[in-house]
Every structure is written in structure tokens, then in C-alpha cells.
Amino acid sequence: MKKVFVNGAFDVIHSGHLDLIDFASMLGGRLLVALDTDEKIRYNKGADRPLNNLKTRKHLMSMLKPVDSVVSFNSNKELSNIIKRYKPDVMVKGSDWRGKKIVGEEYCKEIVFFERTNNESTTNTLQDFVDRRRML
């Protein structure tokens, strides 16, 4: 049974996230999702993020049928250790990671890039919401 690995913030779940999870699940038999902690997201994306706390994000992710396990990490070192222990056959990354250093890539057999079919992102979703509120 192939082991597949995906990581990210997954703050506000949108169709792009669901497409990524669905794509990842089709590559193997077991899917582990690693979530950034709230502190890591704040550090990377700013003090107003995440919108959903880690407990909520873990719950939402664990409810998705293709997801077998959910863990969290607070640093690149922790992420690397999770990947090293899990030993995935496949790591799935968004196509925006192509050509960049990927944490833990040395511990997986293959990296597959997911090509987005739309421009959906949590940042874009939140900005769209703010813009629409300004129109009211």
C-alpha cells in the first residue's frame, strides 16, 4: 500500500484544497496530512491568521474521507522529522513549489506536483470576502 503525504495550513478549506486532497488520495492507499500550527501560520502569514485554529482545522481535515491521519508541526525541523518517520512513497506539493527546496524531500521516494485548475487560495478567498464587504 503506497503512503502519500501532504502538508499545509489548510486554514479556510476551499475547492482547491479538496482537489489537492482528492488528487493525493488517488496516488496511494494511505494519506497523511500535516498541518502548520497556529503559531507557524501567524509567523508566515501575519497576526490575523489563521482564521480557524488548529483544533478546528484538524477536525475538518480528519472528516475528509480520503484522509487517514492528521498531524501538526511547528517548525521545518518537526516537519522533516514527521516525513522521515512516515517514509512516504509520494509527497504531493502545489505546482508553486516546483524548483524550490522542499522540506523532507530526501525522505520520500517521489514528489508529485499538483497543478491548480483555478486561482483559488485562502488568501484570495479572504481578500475577496473583504472586498465584497467594502461594497456593502
MOPE-V298568 format. One line per field, one symbol per residue. ss: DSSP state (@ for helix, = for strand, . for the rest). psi: psi as a letter, one per 20 degrees, with the letter a starting at -180 (. if undefined). Layout:
ss=???
psi=???
This chain:
ss=..======......@@@@@@@@@@@....=======.@@@@@@@@........@@@@@@@@@......=====..@@@@@@@@@@@...=====@@@.......@@@..=====.......@@@@@@@@@@@@@@.
psi=pppqpqqaglfoprhgghgggggghiiahppppppqrgggggghirhjqrgprggggggggiipgiphqprrqirhgggghggghhmqhpppqqiiipjrpppjhijqhqppppoqirkprgggggggggghhhh.
